[in-house]
Amino acid sequence: MYNTLITYDPPREDTHIGLLKKHDISITKKAISPAIKAGDEFFYRENSLSLVKNRPPEEQQTFWYNYELEVLRQAGLEPSPNLIKEILKDLRDVKYKMAPFKDVLPSLELLKKQAYKLGIISNIDRDINSMCEEMGFSPFLDIILTSQETGLYKPSPEIFHLACNKTGVTPEQAIYIGDQYQIDVVGASSAGMAGVLVDRDSLDDEQPEGYRISSLTEIPQLIASITAA
């Protein structure tokens, strides 16, 4: 859901660029964006093994240190322990708000009018019904599946199959769109669905296969091309 339907305000990329600049380190959005996605994948893997928020304080501290280390290394840096600690300290002071991307609500409304069944599959470990209501998604959704509810995590095929079962479609009739290549695209494809990467800023150059869109407004055209194939 995050970075597919909902964005951070301020953008996490801009936050990292600004914090690194304080330490005289220049980095581009093209470098930090996939690095943050890699950090998210690290989080999801770890969280699927043991909920980070339920770990002892010392283990949480170690996790977030390793998370930031992963992000900065993926961005091409070899950060010192002191730099990581300073970045983490500054990040605690950042107040993020959430907002839907501008293309989301119009796209959901159009797809719903075209009688498609719509849903969310998220690795989040809390209830998101109130957030979906706040963001305006709820009227368009047939299902909301979270890891908290199901005990399942992407990229496991089981959570994708469960979504298909709940909506009454086969995997071959379904497409799944997300911003994480391994978790979303590969996961959905391994479940028999059409996995689609949403790459809004055309920053992900390493997708070896599969479908790619830069905006949810491209979904109807994508469906047409998949159906015609």
Helices and strands as residue ranges (DSSP letters): E 6-9, H 12-21, H 29-49, G 52-54, H 57-74, H 81-91, E 97-100, H 104-113, E 119-122, H 129-135, G 138-140, E 143-146, H 147-150, H 157-167, G 171-173, E 175-178, I 181-186, H 187-190, E 194-198, E 211-213, G 216-218, H 219-228
